[in-house]
Structure formats: C-alpha cells, structure tokens
Amino acid sequence: MTNTASGPSAASRAILCFGEMLLRLSPNQNELLMQSPALTVRPGGAEANVAVALARFGAPTRMATVLPDNALGHAARDEVR
C-alpha cells in the first residue's frame, strides 16, 4: 500500500516555537547586580531556548515572537539565529 497523503514533505516542515523572548542581565564575575558597572546581556526565555536547542539538534525550527524594531530587538534576533 502506498501513502498518497498530500501536504508538505517532511524536509519542508518546521517546528514553530512561539512566545516571548527575554533578556538576561548578568553582572561580571563575582559582582552583585547592583554593584556591577556593566552587565552582559543575553537573549533567552523558555520558548527561545527551546527553539535554539531544537535547531542545534538539526531540527528545522522557526520562532514566532514580537521584538521592538530597534537596536536591542535586532541584536536579540541576530543572537538566536
């Protein structure tokens, strides 16, 4: 028996992750957040972390979220690509 189901092929399907993207602000070395003159900014959040992990495992992955159209939003987008 042959499978005649129509639709996208397995190669063209992607896992869609949707939700918020957060920014983690981390102080340098052993400093407390309020003591540090500079912070490291990293994108994250459960949904974004899942999308990145799936992509690293080789799964075709897409992320649906809303980011501001400014330097911070562009940097977050570029970091998880």
Legacy VTK file of the C-alpha trace (Angstrom):
# vtk DataFile Version 3.0
C-alpha trace
ASCII
DATASET POLYDATA
POINTS 81 float
0.000 0.000 0.000
1.373 3.423 -0.883
0.925 6.609 1.052
-0.830 9.199 -1.105
-1.328 11.841 1.570
-0.759 15.313 0.238
0.905 18.146 2.081
4.370 19.417 2.731
7.183 16.911 2.641
8.997 16.077 5.860
12.006 18.059 4.629
9.948 21.259 4.259
8.220 21.078 7.660
9.497 23.144 10.553
8.779 23.200 14.263
7.181 26.516 15.187
8.010 27.854 18.643
6.060 30.907 19.711
6.188 33.058 22.785
8.193 35.766 24.433
11.914 36.350 24.221
13.538 37.671 27.378
16.873 39.313 28.091
19.103 38.068 30.884
21.247 40.756 32.522
24.296 39.240 34.210
26.916 41.048 36.273
30.579 40.384 35.620
32.481 37.809 37.682
31.539 37.764 41.375
29.730 41.104 41.493
26.152 41.574 42.563
23.736 43.007 40.029
23.545 46.442 41.652
27.326 46.606 42.233
28.364 45.937 38.663
29.138 48.944 36.436
28.491 46.813 33.335
26.121 43.952 32.563
26.277 41.185 29.997
23.020 40.981 28.026
21.918 37.608 26.623
18.612 36.688 24.988
16.697 33.797 26.445
13.344 32.720 27.747
11.852 29.236 27.664
10.415 29.471 24.155
13.567 30.921 22.592
15.742 28.403 24.436
13.645 25.514 23.090
13.867 26.875 19.531
17.649 27.241 19.754
18.075 23.762 21.263
15.942 22.135 18.553
17.885 23.949 15.834
21.185 22.787 17.353
19.879 19.216 17.213
19.289 19.743 13.495
15.516 20.216 13.508
14.156 22.847 11.120
12.890 25.451 13.561
11.104 28.803 13.399
10.372 31.294 16.178
7.279 33.499 16.236
7.532 36.425 18.627
7.336 40.204 18.669
10.500 42.255 19.133
10.994 46.019 19.063
12.238 47.488 15.785
15.376 48.964 17.317
18.991 48.019 18.007
18.082 45.910 21.052
15.426 43.931 19.177
17.734 43.417 16.191
20.576 42.238 18.451
18.285 39.726 20.195
17.044 38.405 16.840
20.553 38.081 15.446
21.838 36.301 18.561
19.346 33.420 18.263
19.614 32.967 14.509
LINES 1 82
81 0 1 2 3 4 5 6 7 8 9 10 11 12 13 14 15 16 17 18 19 20 21 22 23 24 25 26 27 28 29 30 31 32 33 34 35 36 37 38 39 40 41 42 43 44 45 46 47 48 49 50 51 52 53 54 55 56 57 58 59 60 61 62 63 64 65 66 67 68 69 70 71 72 73 74 75 76 77 78 79 80
